[in-house]
Amino acid sequence: MAVTTSPYASDALPEGTVDAVVIGGGAAGLNGALTLARSRRSVVVIDSGSPRNAPAKAVHGFVVLDGTPPPEILRRGREQVRQYGGRVVLGEVISAESAAPSVDGDLRFTVSLADGRSITARRILVATGLTDALPEVPGLAEHWGHSVVHCPYCHGWEVRDEPIGVLATGPASTGHAFLFRQLTEDLTYFTHGTDLDEDTRARFTARGIRIVDTPVEEVVNHEDGALAGVRLADGQVVARRVLAVATRMQARTQGLEGLSLPMQELPGGMGHGFASGMAGTTEVPGVWVAGNATDLAAQVGASAAAGALAGAHINSVLATADTDAALHAAQGNTPAP
């Protein structure tokens, strides 16, 4: 469900080898780049310009910046990265792979863009985010990010007290229902072909959650285009102002196949992302991941924090590599990078 934003001013790719390339220009990527740039590392952010939260009017649950439109947060982030010498380049990565190491044995990677440009980096931070796969219900996608929501913490306050429907997609939807029940007295759960055991049915009934087992055929709109409800397979229309859907979340992996990064599946078929360890480390030396690309449930604040942690760890690893190179040069008369 990615939405491409309007192009912004794009920096030129630098010549030679940079300390780090950050693939992805969202909260995780920009905060990782900011941390590196403030440590006087040469860093380039490659941003495709298609953030996950583009349809949303505002970011919520991020202290100080709560209520700020997503484009404004990204604009400020790019400005701040540039303030410390980092570069932000608008482009689509089509390949990223290991290159020949330096003379002292340090890692090198080549990142290529769709327009034919390429850049060499010592380290890579993958912060590509994810895409949300919605159920194939006619009319659902057009309301995505507005009347069709997925996160009670991102959108819950804004839809409080509305008639809300939870369109089930799997086991995770039952937990979804209890979270949205906290926000409204009028909640309907559409099983939509998913299983719902008797214990969960009893718990729903105890909380006043209506259960509808007839499959949903389509979303119904008011004359002004606003969401009015859903039409069931038997023709009945159930009025709803908001639909909550637990999407299947899929990390954006396009162009990164050459890095051979391990993937991990979330339980209950909720999605898949890149596997990572402490500070975003991966099994591939020299490559880190941060944000929704690895933590599929992370909101903007958590993604930004993960980017900062990964950036700090990359800087630390580079500091060790710089020292190793200096020692190599001193002992073998090979020029240090």
Protein Blocks (a to p, Z undefined) as FASTA:
>chain_A
ZZcddddddddddehjdfbdcedjbfklmmmmmmmmmnopacddddehiafklmpmbdeh
iehjgoiafklmmmmmmmmmmmnopacdddddfbdcdddddfkopacdddddfkopacdd
fbdcddebpaddddddehklmmgoilpcfbfklmmmmmgoiacddddfbjklmmmmmmmm
mmpcbdcddfkopacdfklmmmmmmnopacdfbdcfbdcddfkopafbdcdfkopacddf
bdcddddddddfehplmnopacdddehhlaccddddeehiafbehiacehjllmmmbcfk
lmmmmmmmmmmmmmmmmmmmmmmmmmmmmmnopacZZ
